[in-house]
Amino acid sequence: MQTSTKKTVQILAALAFSGAACYGQVTFNQIHLFPEPGPSAPECTLVETSPGVFYGTTSTGSGGPSTLFMVTSTGTFQIVHTFETSEGVNPSGTLTQVLNGTIYGVTTSGGANGFGTIFRSDLSGNITVVYNFTEPTDYYPTPYSLIQATDGRLYGTIGSNLSTAYVLGEGRPVALHFFSQAEGIVAGPLTQAADGNLYGLTSVGIYQLTTAGQFKMIYTFTGEDGTNPDGNLTQASNGRLYGVNSFGGANNYGTAFSVSTQGDFRVEHAFTGEPSDLGFPFTGTARADDGNIYGAAGLGGGSLFQITTAGDFTTLVDFPGSIPGGDPNFPSPAVVQGSDGDLYGVQTTFGGTVYSVGLGLPAPTPAVTSFSPASGAPGSRILVVGTNLLGATAVSFNGTLAEYEVLSAHSIAAIVPNSATTGPISVITPHGTATSAASFTVTQ
C-alpha cells in the first residue's frame, strides 16, 4: 500500500453573492499524484464506499494498465485490481455502488470482443465480467455509466450511430429504446429524477425515458443555448435538471443549463473564457447537500463552479497551474461530495490527480427513504435504503437497537431485534438522525 504526499494549496475565493454562503478561504488538496509511466489518467467519477475511502479507475494512460484503485481522503493509495484485456480496457464514466455493496462499471474497449465490458467488483478487487459488448449487435458502442434505479434494476446507455438505452437483464443488456438519427447520439448516462422517470442527453437535446421504455424528447438544443452536451444531468432541490454543453452558447465557450421535467429550458450561464470564468465544461454536474449544483470547466488550469437554485453562477476555484503533476483541467469525470462535506474529483492530464476541494460545506445529512420487506419477525434481515448512510453508528426499530451492516452510502442491512415493536426505523450517523416515514411491522 502506498501513502502519497498530500499537497495543500490555499486559494482565495471572493464569494459574497446572493443565495450562497461566503466560503472565504477555499482549500485545494492534491490527494494523490499518478506517476508517469504507469497506471494513470483516472477517468471515472469516484465513489465513496466508507467514510473517507474512495474507489476509482485508471485508463491505459502513459502505457500503464487499466486499474481499479482505492484512495483515502488522507492520501493512502492502493491498486486493488489490474485489468486483464479480457476483462476490459479503459474504464470510464462513473463507478456505481449498488445496494448490496458491489461496484459496477463499464470499459470502452477490450473484453472478449474488443468493444468493452460491463464489470462488477467487490471492495477487494475481485472482478467479474457481467457482459461483453459485441459488434454489430451493439453498433461499435461507447458505453456510459450504469445507474441503479429505485426499482433496484441497473440502467445504462450506449453512444453510437445507433445509440441505445437499456436495462441490465439476466446477464445482458435488454434494449429499452433505440435512438433514431433525429433523436441524436447518446452523450452521457441516465439520471433518475424524483418523478421516477429517467433523463439523459443526446447530441441534439434532452430526453425522458420511463423504466418501461416510453421515450420522448423534452428539449432540442438550438445552438445559441450551447452545443456538444456532455456528461450527466443532476436534479437540484428545486426539481430542475442541470447539465452542461461543452461548446456553443453566446460566447462559444459552452453553457450551463437547467430544464424542468416538462421541458422548460433556461441557460443558467454562458461561459466567457479566460480570465473570468474559463469555459469548456467537459464534465457532468453534481449536487451537494446545500442543494446547489457544482461542476468543472476545462479551459486554462481548470475551474470549479457553483450554480444556485436562484440562478447565481460563481467560479469558486481557479485551479493554479503551479501544482505538480498538472491541474484538474479537462476534468471529464464529475466531482462528488464526500461524507465529510468536501468535494472530491480527478483530473486526467499529465498523469492525473485525485483531489479534494474544501468549501466549508456541511457534511451531508442522512435520510431513510424506504425499507424492504415491509414486515418481518425478530431475526429477519431488512434492507434499509436511503442517502448519506455511511458511518452509521446505530440503527433502531421503533427505538430498539438492532445489529446492522452498512453496505453502501444508500443501504444498510439490519436484523430485527428480539424485543422490537412495530414502528419507524431510525439510522444515526455522526451528521444526523434519519427516521423512516413509514412504520415497519413486527410479526411473530
FIVO-325470 format. One record per residue (C-alpha): residue number from 0; residue in three letters; y, x, z. Coordinates in nm, 2 decimals, always signed. Layout:
N
   lofi   marnu        y        x        z
    NUM     ALA        Y        X        Z
...
***
This chain:
444
   lofi   marnu        y        x        z
      0     MET    +0.00    +0.00    +0.00
      1     GLN    +0.34    +0.13    -0.10
      2     THR    +0.66    +0.09    +0.10
      3     SER    +0.96    +0.11    -0.12
      4     THR    +1.31    +0.22    -0.02
      5     LYS    +1.54    -0.08    +0.01
      6     LYS    +1.89    -0.01    -0.12
      7     THR    +2.17    -0.24    +0.01
      8     VAL    +2.50    -0.29    -0.17
      9     GLN    +2.78    -0.49    -0.01
     10     ILE    +2.95    -0.69    -0.28
     11     LEU    +3.28    -0.87    -0.20
     12     ALA    +3.30    -1.21    -0.35
     13     ALA    +3.61    -1.43    -0.31
     14     LEU    +3.45    -1.77    -0.29
     15     ALA    +3.70    -2.02    -0.15
     16     PHE    +3.66    -2.32    -0.36
     17     SER    +3.61    -2.70    -0.33
     18     GLY    +3.27    -2.82    -0.24
     19     ALA    +3.12    -2.48    -0.15
     20     ALA    +3.11    -2.26    +0.15
     21     CYS    +3.31    -1.94    +0.16
     22     TYR    +3.04    -1.68    +0.19
     23     GLY    +3.28    -1.38    +0.20
     24     GLN    +3.05    -1.08    +0.21
     25     VAL    +2.76    -1.11    -0.03
     26     THR    +2.46    -0.87    +0.03
     27     PHE    +2.25    -0.75    -0.26
     28     ASN    +1.92    -0.58    -0.16
     29     GLN    +1.71    -0.39    -0.41
     30     ILE    +1.38    -0.45    -0.25
     31     HIS    +1.15    -0.27    -0.50
     32     LEU    +1.21    -0.05    -0.80
     33     PHE    +0.94    -0.03    -1.06
     34     PRO    +0.88    +0.32    -1.17
     35     GLU    +0.85    +0.43    -1.54
     36     PRO    +0.60    +0.49    -1.68
     37     GLY    +0.37    +0.25    -1.51
     38     PRO    +0.34    -0.12    -1.43
     39     SER    +0.69    -0.26    -1.49
     40     ALA    +0.90    -0.53    -1.64
     41     PRO    +0.84    -0.82    -1.39
     42     GLU    +0.87    -1.14    -1.59
     43     CYS    +0.76    -1.42    -1.36
     44     THR    +0.97    -1.61    -1.10
     45     LEU    +0.85    -1.51    -0.76
     46     VAL    +0.65    -1.74    -0.54
     47     GLU    +0.67    -1.72    -0.16
     48     THR    +0.32    -1.76    +0.00
     49     SER    +0.41    -1.70    +0.36
     50     PRO    +0.74    -1.62    +0.53
     51     GLY    +0.88    -1.31    +0.36
     52     VAL    +0.58    -1.25    +0.14
     53     PHE    +0.62    -1.30    -0.24
     54     TYR    +0.39    -1.27    -0.53
     55     GLY    +0.49    -1.18    -0.89
     56     THR    +0.36    -1.02    -1.21
     57     THR    +0.45    -0.74    -1.44
     58     SER    +0.40    -0.72    -1.81
     59     THR    +0.28    -0.42    -2.00
     60     GLY    +0.63    -0.27    -1.96
     61     SER    +0.66    +0.10    -2.03
     62     GLY    +0.29    +0.14    -2.12
     63     GLY    +0.16    +0.03    -1.79
     64     PRO    -0.09    -0.26    -1.75
     65     SER    -0.01    -0.62    -1.66
     66     THR    -0.04    -0.67    -1.28
     67     LEU    -0.02    -0.93    -1.01
     68     PHE    +0.17    -0.78    -0.71
     69     MET    +0.27    -0.87    -0.36
     70     VAL    +0.61    -0.76    -0.22
     71     THR    +0.77    -0.84    +0.12
     72     SER    +1.13    -0.91    +0.19
     73     THR    +1.14    -0.57    +0.37
     74     GLY    +1.01    -0.37    +0.07
     75     THR    +0.64    -0.34    +0.13
     76     PHE    +0.48    -0.35    -0.22
     77     GLN    +0.12    -0.37    -0.33
     78     ILE    -0.06    -0.43    -0.66
     79     VAL    -0.33    -0.68    -0.58
     80     HIS    -0.48    -0.71    -0.93
     81     THR    -0.46    -0.52    -1.26
     82     PHE    -0.54    -0.75    -1.55
     83     GLU    -0.81    -0.67    -1.79
     84     THR    -0.73    -0.75    -2.15
     85     SER    -1.00    -1.02    -2.14
     86     GLU    -0.80    -1.19    -1.85
     87     GLY    -0.48    -1.19    -2.04
     88     VAL    -0.18    -0.97    -2.11
     89     ASN    +0.19    -1.01    -2.03
     90     PRO    +0.21    -1.29    -1.77
     91     SER    +0.54    -1.48    -1.79
     92     GLY    +0.73    -1.78    -1.66
     93     THR    +0.68    -1.89    -1.30
     94     LEU    +0.38    -1.84    -1.08
     95     THR    +0.28    -2.18    -0.92
     96     GLN    +0.10    -2.20    -0.59
     97     VAL    -0.08    -2.53    -0.57
     98     LEU    -0.16    -2.74    -0.27
     99     ASN    -0.49    -2.56    -0.19
    100     GLY    -0.30    -2.22    -0.18
    101     THR    -0.43    -2.09    -0.51
    102     ILE    -0.18    -1.93    -0.75
    103     TYR    -0.18    -2.04    -1.12
    104     GLY    -0.01    -1.85    -1.41
    105     VAL    -0.01    -1.80    -1.78
    106     THR    -0.03    -1.50    -2.01
    107     THR    +0.12    -1.49    -2.35
    108     SER    -0.14    -1.26    -2.52
    109     GLY    -0.48    -1.12    -2.45
    110     GLY    -0.78    -1.32    -2.33
    111     ALA    -1.09    -1.40    -2.54
    112     ASN    -0.89    -1.50    -2.85
    113     GLY    -0.58    -1.28    -2.81
    114     PHE    -0.34    -1.57    -2.77
    115     GLY    -0.31    -1.58    -2.39
    116     THR    -0.47    -1.74    -2.10
    117     ILE    -0.43    -1.98    -1.81
    118     PHE    -0.54    -1.80    -1.49
    119     ARG    -0.57    -1.86    -1.12
    120     SER    -0.59    -1.62    -0.83
    121     ASP    -0.64    -1.62    -0.46
    122     LEU    -0.40    -1.42    -0.24
    123     SER    -0.64    -1.12    -0.25
    124     GLY    -0.61    -1.09    -0.63
    125     ASN    -0.94    -1.24    -0.73
    126     ILE    -0.86    -1.37    -1.09
    127     THR    -1.04    -1.64    -1.27
    128     VAL    -0.96    -1.73    -1.63
    129     VAL    -0.93    -2.10    -1.65
    130     TYR    -0.86    -2.13    -2.02
    131     ASN    -0.83    -1.90    -2.33
    132     PHE    -0.57    -2.03    -2.57
    133     THR    -0.70    -2.04    -2.93
    134     GLU    -0.58    -2.05    -3.29
    135     PRO    -0.54    -2.26    -3.49
    136     THR    -0.60    -2.53    -3.22
    137     ASP    -0.31    -2.41    -3.01
    138     TYR    -0.09    -2.31    -3.30
    139     TYR    +0.00    -1.95    -3.21
    140     PRO    +0.11    -2.05    -2.87
    141     THR    +0.38    -1.93    -2.63
    142     PRO    +0.25    -2.09    -2.31
    143     TYR    +0.50    -2.18    -2.04
    144     SER    +0.45    -2.22    -1.67
    145     LEU    +0.24    -2.48    -1.51
    146     ILE    +0.37    -2.73    -1.25
    147     GLN    +0.17    -2.94    -1.01
    148     ALA    +0.30    -3.30    -1.02
    149     THR    +0.28    -3.55    -0.73
    150     ASP    -0.04    -3.69    -0.87
    151     GLY    -0.20    -3.34    -0.79
    152     ARG    -0.26    -3.25    -1.16
    153     LEU    -0.13    -2.95    -1.34
    154     TYR    +0.10    -2.99    -1.64
    155     GLY    +0.22    -2.73    -1.89
    156     THR    +0.38    -2.68    -2.23
    157     ILE    +0.32    -2.46    -2.53
    158     GLY    +0.61    -2.35    -2.75
    159     SER    +0.53    -2.30    -3.12
    160     ASN    +0.59    -2.45    -3.46
    161     LEU    +0.38    -2.74    -3.33
    162     SER    +0.47    -2.75    -2.96
    163     THR    +0.26    -2.93    -2.71
    164     ALA    +0.29    -3.08    -2.36
    165     TYR    -0.04    -3.11    -2.18
    166     VAL    -0.22    -3.18    -1.86
    167     LEU    -0.49    -2.94    -1.74
    168     GLY    -0.81    -3.13    -1.75
    169     GLU    -1.16    -3.01    -1.68
    170     GLY    -1.13    -2.65    -1.78
    171     ARG    -0.89    -2.70    -2.08
    172     PRO    -0.55    -2.85    -2.17
    173     VAL    -0.55    -3.21    -2.28
    174     ALA    -0.25    -3.29    -2.50
    175     LEU    -0.01    -3.55    -2.38
    176     HIS    +0.24    -3.50    -2.67
    177     PHE    +0.26    -3.31    -2.99
    178     PHE    +0.63    -3.24    -3.08
    179     SER    +0.75    -3.32    -3.42
    180     GLN    +0.97    -3.09    -3.62
    181     ALA    +1.27    -3.33    -3.54
    182     GLU    +1.19    -3.30    -3.17
    183     GLY    +1.21    -2.92    -3.18
    184     ILE    +1.02    -2.63    -3.03
    185     VAL    +0.95    -2.64    -2.66
    186     ALA    +1.18    -2.40    -2.48
    187     GLY    +1.06    -2.40    -2.13
    188     PRO    +0.83    -2.55    -1.86
    189     LEU    +0.83    -2.91    -1.74
    190     THR    +1.01    -3.03    -1.43
    191     GLN    +0.91    -3.35    -1.24
    192     ALA    +1.21    -3.55    -1.12
    193     ALA    +1.23    -3.79    -0.83
    194     ASP    +1.16    -4.08    -1.06
    195     GLY    +0.81    -3.93    -1.12
    196     ASN    +0.87    -3.85    -1.49
    197     LEU    +0.85    -3.50    -1.64
    198     TYR    +1.15    -3.34    -1.81
    199     GLY    +1.20    -3.04    -2.03
    200     LEU    +1.39    -2.86    -2.30
    201     THR    +1.33    -2.80    -2.67
    202     SER    +1.53    -2.61    -2.93
    203     VAL    +1.72    -2.93    -3.01
    204     GLY    +1.75    -3.12    -2.69
    205     ILE    +1.62    -3.26    -2.36
    206     TYR    +1.32    -3.49    -2.33
    207     GLN    +1.15    -3.72    -2.09
    208     LEU    +0.77    -3.75    -2.07
    209     THR    +0.56    -3.97    -1.84
    210     THR    +0.24    -3.85    -1.69
    211     ALA    +0.07    -4.10    -1.92
    212     GLY    +0.22    -3.93    -2.23
    213     GLN    +0.51    -4.17    -2.32
    214     PHE    +0.78    -3.95    -2.48
    215     LYS    +1.14    -3.99    -2.57
    216     MET    +1.44    -3.76    -2.63
    217     ILE    +1.72    -3.84    -2.39
    218     TYR    +1.98    -3.60    -2.54
    219     THR    +2.03    -3.40    -2.85
    220     PHE    +2.25    -3.09    -2.85
    221     THR    +2.54    -3.08    -3.09
    222     GLY    +2.61    -2.70    -3.09
    223     GLU    +2.95    -2.74    -2.93
    224     ASP    +2.77    -2.81    -2.60
    225     GLY    +2.55    -2.49    -2.64
    226     THR    +2.25    -2.37    -2.83
    227     ASN    +1.93    -2.19    -2.76
    228     PRO    +1.83    -2.37    -2.43
    229     ASP    +1.62    -2.15    -2.21
    230     GLY    +1.40    -2.20    -1.90
    231     ASN    +1.36    -2.49    -1.67
    232     LEU    +1.56    -2.79    -1.56
    233     THR    +1.64    -2.84    -1.19
    234     GLN    +1.72    -3.17    -1.02
    235     ALA    +2.01    -3.14    -0.78
    236     SER    +2.08    -3.36    -0.48
    237     ASN    +2.30    -3.59    -0.70
    238     GLY    +1.99    -3.67    -0.91
    239     ARG    +2.11    -3.49    -1.22
    240     LEU    +1.91    -3.23    -1.40
    241     TYR    +2.07    -2.89    -1.45
    242     GLY    +1.99    -2.63    -1.72
    243     VAL    +2.14    -2.36    -1.94
    244     ASN    +2.20    -2.28    -2.31
    245     SER    +2.19    -1.91    -2.38
    246     PHE    +2.44    -1.92    -2.67
    247     GLY    +2.70    -2.15    -2.82
    248     GLY    +2.95    -2.36    -2.64
    249     ALA    +3.33    -2.34    -2.65
    250     ASN    +3.33    -1.96    -2.63
    251     ASN    +2.99    -1.89    -2.78
    252     TYR    +2.87    -1.72    -2.46
    253     GLY    +2.64    -2.01    -2.36
    254     THR    +2.68    -2.31    -2.13
    255     ALA    +2.55    -2.46    -1.80
    256     PHE    +2.50    -2.83    -1.83
    257     SER    +2.37    -3.13    -1.64
    258     VAL    +2.21    -3.45    -1.76
    259     SER    +2.11    -3.77    -1.59
    260     THR    +1.76    -3.91    -1.63
    261     GLN    +1.91    -4.17    -1.86
    262     GLY    +2.07    -3.91    -2.08
    263     ASP    +2.43    -3.90    -1.96
    264     PHE    +2.52    -3.54    -2.05
    265     ARG    +2.80    -3.31    -1.95
    266     VAL    +2.89    -2.94    -1.99
    267     GLU    +2.93    -2.81    -1.64
    268     HIS    +3.07    -2.47    -1.76
    269     ALA    +3.12    -2.29    -2.08
    270     PHE    +3.08    -1.92    -2.02
    271     THR    +3.37    -1.70    -2.14
    272     GLY    +3.21    -1.35    -2.13
    273     GLU    +3.34    -1.03    -1.97
    274     PRO    +3.52    -0.97    -1.74
    275     SER    +3.54    -1.32    -1.59
    276     ASP    +3.20    -1.50    -1.57
    277     LEU    +3.00    -1.28    -1.80
    278     GLY    +2.77    -1.50    -2.01
    279     PHE    +2.44    -1.54    -2.20
    280     PRO    +2.24    -1.72    -1.92
    281     PHE    +1.89    -1.61    -2.03
    282     THR    +1.73    -1.78    -1.73
    283     GLY    +1.64    -2.11    -1.57
    284     THR    +1.81    -2.27    -1.27
    285     ALA    +1.71    -2.31    -0.91
    286     ARG    +1.82    -2.54    -0.63
    287     ALA    +1.89    -2.41    -0.28
    288     ASP    +1.88    -2.60    +0.05
    289     ASP    +2.25    -2.65    +0.04
    290     GLY    +2.20    -2.89    -0.26
    291     ASN    +2.37    -2.67    -0.51
    292     ILE    +2.23    -2.51    -0.83
    293     TYR    +2.20    -2.13    -0.88
    294     GLY    +2.14    -1.93    -1.19
    295     ALA    +2.19    -1.59    -1.35
    296     ALA    +2.38    -1.47    -1.66
    297     GLY    +2.28    -1.16    -1.85
    298     LEU    +2.59    -1.01    -2.01
    299     GLY    +2.70    -0.67    -1.87
    300     GLY    +2.54    -0.59    -1.55
    301     GLY    +2.44    -0.95    -1.49
    302     SER    +2.57    -1.21    -1.25
    303     LEU    +2.46    -1.48    -1.01
    304     PHE    +2.64    -1.81    -1.03
    305     GLN    +2.66    -2.14    -0.84
    306     ILE    +2.73    -2.49    -0.97
    307     THR    +2.81    -2.75    -0.71
    308     THR    +2.73    -3.12    -0.75
    309     ALA    +3.10    -3.18    -0.76
    310     GLY    +3.12    -2.97    -1.08
    311     ASP    +3.26    -2.65    -0.94
    312     PHE    +3.14    -2.33    -1.11
    313     THR    +3.17    -1.99    -0.94
    314     THR    +3.04    -1.64    -1.01
    315     LEU    +2.90    -1.54    -0.68
    316     VAL    +2.79    -1.19    -0.76
    317     ASP    +2.88    -0.95    -1.04
    318     PHE    +2.59    -0.70    -1.01
    319     PRO    +2.72    -0.34    -1.01
    320     GLY    +2.60    -0.10    -1.28
    321     SER    +2.55    +0.18    -1.03
    322     ILE    +2.23    +0.06    -0.87
    323     PRO    +1.95    +0.30    -0.95
    324     GLY    +1.68    +0.16    -1.18
    325     GLY    +1.90    -0.09    -1.36
    326     ASP    +2.08    -0.41    -1.28
    327     PRO    +1.95    -0.77    -1.29
    328     ASN    +2.08    -0.81    -1.65
    329     PHE    +1.88    -1.03    -1.88
    330     PRO    +1.70    -1.17    -1.57
    331     SER    +1.48    -1.41    -1.76
    332     PRO    +1.30    -1.55    -1.45
    333     ALA    +1.50    -1.78    -1.23
    334     VAL    +1.58    -1.70    -0.87
    335     VAL    +1.40    -1.87    -0.58
    336     GLN    +1.52    -1.94    -0.23
    337     GLY    +1.31    -1.78    +0.04
    338     SER    +1.22    -1.93    +0.37
    339     ASP    +1.50    -1.71    +0.53
    340     GLY    +1.77    -1.87    +0.31
    341     ASP    +1.83    -1.57    +0.08
    342     LEU    +1.78    -1.59    -0.30
    343     TYR    +1.51    -1.37    -0.45
    344     GLY    +1.46    -1.26    -0.81
    345     VAL    +1.36    -0.99    -1.05
    346     GLN    +1.51    -0.82    -1.35
    347     THR    +1.31    -0.69    -1.64
    348     THR    +1.51    -0.40    -1.79
    349     PHE    +1.49    -0.03    -1.71
    350     GLY    +1.15    -0.07    -1.55
    351     GLY    +1.26    -0.36    -1.34
    352     THR    +1.36    -0.45    -0.99
    353     VAL    +1.28    -0.71    -0.72
    354     TYR    +1.60    -0.80    -0.54
    355     SER    +1.74    -1.04    -0.29
    356     VAL    +2.09    -1.18    -0.25
    357     GLY    +2.22    -1.29    +0.09
    358     LEU    +2.49    -1.56    +0.07
    359     GLY    +2.47    -1.68    +0.42
    360     LEU    +2.28    -1.99    +0.31
    361     PRO    +2.09    -2.17    +0.58
    362     ALA    +1.71    -2.14    +0.59
    363     PRO    +1.55    -2.44    +0.42
    364     THR    +1.46    -2.73    +0.65
    365     PRO    +1.11    -2.88    +0.63
    366     ALA    +1.02    -3.22    +0.51
    367     VAL    +0.69    -3.42    +0.51
    368     THR    +0.66    -3.64    +0.21
    369     SER    +0.30    -3.76    +0.22
    370     PHE    -0.05    -3.70    +0.36
    371     SER    -0.40    -3.78    +0.25
    372     PRO    -0.62    -3.96    +0.33
    373     ALA    -0.41    -4.22    +0.50
    374     SER    -0.66    -4.27    +0.78
    375     GLY    -0.94    -4.08    +0.95
    376     ALA    -1.14    -4.03    +1.26
    377     PRO    -1.09    -3.74    +1.50
    378     GLY    -1.22    -3.42    +1.34
    379     SER    -1.11    -3.53    +0.99
    380     ARG    -0.93    -3.28    +0.77
    381     ILE    -0.59    -3.42    +0.65
    382     LEU    -0.37    -3.26    +0.38
    383     VAL    -0.01    -3.28    +0.48
    384     VAL    +0.23    -3.25    +0.18
    385     GLY    +0.60    -3.17    +0.19
    386     THR    +0.86    -2.90    +0.13
    387     ASN    +0.95    -2.58    +0.32
    388     LEU    +0.65    -2.58    +0.54
    389     LEU    +0.60    -2.20    +0.56
    390     GLY    +0.59    -2.06    +0.91
    391     ALA    +0.49    -2.39    +1.07
    392     THR    +0.44    -2.34    +1.45
    393     ALA    +0.30    -2.68    +1.53
    394     VAL    +0.15    -3.00    +1.38
    395     SER    +0.11    -3.31    +1.57
    396     PHE    -0.04    -3.66    +1.52
    397     ASN    +0.19    -3.91    +1.70
    398     GLY    +0.28    -3.64    +1.94
    399     THR    -0.07    -3.49    +1.99
    400     LEU    -0.10    -3.13    +1.89
    401     ALA    -0.36    -3.05    +1.61
    402     GLU    -0.53    -2.75    +1.47
    403     TYR    -0.39    -2.66    +1.13
    404     GLU    -0.37    -2.41    +0.85
    405     VAL    -0.06    -2.35    +0.63
    406     LEU    -0.18    -2.34    +0.27
    407     SER    +0.15    -2.31    +0.09
    408     ALA    +0.51    -2.40    +0.12
    409     HIS    +0.41    -2.75    +0.02
    410     SER    +0.09    -2.81    +0.21
    411     ILE    -0.08    -2.79    +0.54
    412     ALA    -0.44    -2.87    +0.62
    413     ALA    -0.46    -3.03    +0.97
    414     ILE    -0.75    -3.16    +1.18
    415     VAL    -0.71    -3.49    +1.35
    416     PRO    -0.73    -3.42    +1.73
    417     ASN    -0.97    -3.60    +1.95
    418     SER    -0.70    -3.78    +2.16
    419     ALA    -0.48    -3.87    +1.86
    420     THR    -0.34    -4.22    +1.82
    421     THR    -0.20    -4.40    +1.52
    422     GLY    +0.15    -4.28    +1.43
    423     PRO    +0.35    -4.04    +1.22
    424     ILE    +0.26    -3.68    +1.15
    425     SER    +0.51    -3.41    +1.25
    426     VAL    +0.55    -3.05    +1.15
    427     ILE    +0.76    -2.80    +1.35
    428     THR    +0.89    -2.48    +1.18
    429     PRO    +1.14    -2.23    +1.30
    430     HIS    +1.40    -2.41    +1.09
    431     GLY    +1.35    -2.77    +1.20
    432     THR    +1.11    -3.05    +1.26
    433     ALA    +0.98    -3.28    +0.98
    434     THR    +0.82    -3.62    +1.05
    435     SER    +0.64    -3.85    +0.80
    436     ALA    +0.80    -4.18    +0.73
    437     ALA    +0.45    -4.34    +0.72
    438     SER    +0.20    -4.36    +1.01
    439     PHE    -0.14    -4.20    +0.99
    440     THR    -0.41    -4.45    +1.11
    441     VAL    -0.67    -4.30    +1.35
    442     THR    -1.01    -4.46    +1.31
    443     GLN    -1.31    -4.43    +1.54
***
